[in-house]
Amino acid sequence: MNTSGPVDQGLRLIPFRGLRYVPERVGSLAAVTSPPYDVVVRPDGLHHLESADPHNIVRLILPQADTARDRHRQAADTLDRWLAEGVIAPDPDPVLYVYEQRNDEILQRGLIGALALSPAAEGIVLPHEDVMDDVVADRAELMRTTGAHLEPLLLTYRGDGSTPTGAGAVIDRTVLREPLLATTTEDGFRHRLWAVTYPSDRREIETDLARHQALIADGHHRWATYLRLQREQSAPGPWDYGLVLLVDTARHPLQVRAIHRLLRGLPVSRALKALTGHFRVQRIEGPLPRALDALAEAAAAGNAFLLAGDGGFHLVDRPDPALLARTVRADRPDAWRTLDATVLHSALLDEVWRIPDAPEHIGYIHDTAAAVEQAERLDATAVLMHPVREEVVRDLARQGVTMPRKSTSFGPKPATGLVMRSLALD
């Protein structure tokens, strides 16, 4: 995603003094990490992380208390206590970090740093999804109270190809050295982190990134939070930058997965009855992988969804053209109008099922099996989605068109807890 404007109009990533766990003070680095806050959706997942180590990062990103104010204050107090006890310590000097994630099938490398903030209108950092104001407000209060960025956003940019130049060349040289840390998390991913310390390497990165724009792959609410907190400041300072991981997807393509919906209070039987005359409905034989194959086949021909929650699977496809014409906005590109998420929210949720897009009514779940399990347990409806192609996401973002929120899940996501940023140190 190159820009053709002046060099100073691209990405600007600056070093910072990372906060990192002191290995000798915790059970293991793997035991104190977590997925991003919005992926930890189930209480059993939260409890599992809390019990993995008393210092697990989930106690900072998802603190548990009776009120929002108490939760945020608890996170700030916990962070202060861990710093005082030497459980977490700042690195001695400001650096950029090279971060690697690897398993048997995937190798992803990128740069972690503090990125200069810019509104979407400037075309430097491109969002592709809408956000929910209540989530932004909650994250803003957490960041404001802790004075910290606790987990990096995942941003992508398109380099010049597989031949390493600029930032890519620096990354390739850096990974030949001894890492600052190495750990393997329970999902099988191996994580390594290095510091970029040579001034010449930093200049090479700066020159290269200034030619590029980035797409927000994961972290739209946190990016919106960064911008909100920046607007609150009366003078330039550390709030003008946000903690990010930048990945060149020309070298390290990301995986794109769907985010599923849990419709609380809507049993599958009622959901199916309301679809009569609006969509074709077919019962699909399980197990889940087989049903998902049927969804993928149907999605290749048009809009398709898989409903679950009653012990079976129901393929929903072939929407009534008159329904789409009546419910889907006409002032958007065809690529947006034909998105599954667009049709789901405009035609199904708003018109057919009349379900408000609010947390008490709709849950957003990344894990497919978890969505089905929760729907069955709650007598609710899980709407399983087929992923959007990455090129569709990028093309819409370049046009300044945002997708319905929670339309995509890019990965692998950075592990939370390997490096944090204290605004008091910048």
Stockholm file with secondary structure:
# STOCKHOLM 1.0

chainA/1-426         MNTSGPVDQGLRLIPFRGLRYVPERVGSLAAVTSPPYDVVVRPDGLHHLESADPHNIVRLILPQADTARDRHRQAADTLDRWLAEGVIAPDPDPVLYVYEQRNDEILQRGLIGALALSPAAEGIVLPHEDVMDDVVADRAELMRTTGAHLEPLLLTYRGDGSTPTGAGAVIDRTVLREPLLATTTEDGFRHRLWAVTYPSDRREIETDLARHQALIADGHHRWATYLRLQREQSAPGPWDYGLVLLVDTARHPLQVRAIHRLLRGLPVSRALKALTGHFRVQRIEGPLPRALDALAEAAAAGNAFLLAGDGGFHLVDRPDPALLARTVRADRPDAWRTLDATVLHSALLDEVWRIPDAPEHIGYIHDTAAAVEQAERLDATAVLMHPVREEVVRDLARQGVTMPRKSTSFGPKPATGLVMRSLALD
#=GR chainA/1-426 SS CBCCSCGGGSCCEECBCEEEECGGGSSCTGGGCBCCTTTCCSHHHHHHHHHHCTTCTHHHHSCCCSSHHHHHHHHHHHHHHHHHHTSEEECSSCBEEEEEEECSSCEEEEEEEEEECCCGGGTSEECCBCCCHHHHHHHHHHHHHHTEECSCEEEEECCSCSSCCTHHHHHHHHTTSCCSEEEECTTSCEEEEEEECCHHHHHHHHHHHTTBCEEEEECHHHHHHHHHHHHHCSSCSGGGEEEEEEEETTTSCCEEECCEEEETTCCHHHHHHHTTTTSEEEEECCSHHHHHHHHHHHHTTSCEEEEESSSSEEEEECCCHHHHHHHSCSSSCHHHHTCHHHHIIIIIIIIISCCCSSTTTEEEESCHHHHHHHHHHHTCEEEECCCCCHHHHHHHHHTTCCBCTTCCEEESCCCBTSCEEEGGGC
#=GC SS_cons         CBCCSCGGGSCCEECBCEEEECGGGSSCTGGGCBCCTTTCCSHHHHHHHHHHCTTCTHHHHSCCCSSHHHHHHHHHHHHHHHHHHTSEEECSSCBEEEEEEECSSCEEEEEEEEEECCCGGGTSEECCBCCCHHHHHHHHHHHHHHTEECSCEEEEECCSCSSCCTHHHHHHHHTTSCCSEEEECTTSCEEEEEEECCHHHHHHHHHHHTTBCEEEEECHHHHHHHHHHHHHCSSCSGGGEEEEEEEETTTSCCEEECCEEEETTCCHHHHHHHTTTTSEEEEECCSHHHHHHHHHHHHTTSCEEEEESSSSEEEEECCCHHHHHHHSCSSSCHHHHTCHHHHIIIIIIIIISCCCSSTTTEEEESCHHHHHHHHHHHTCEEEECCCCCHHHHHHHHHTTCCBCTTCCEEESCCCBTSCEEEGGGC
//
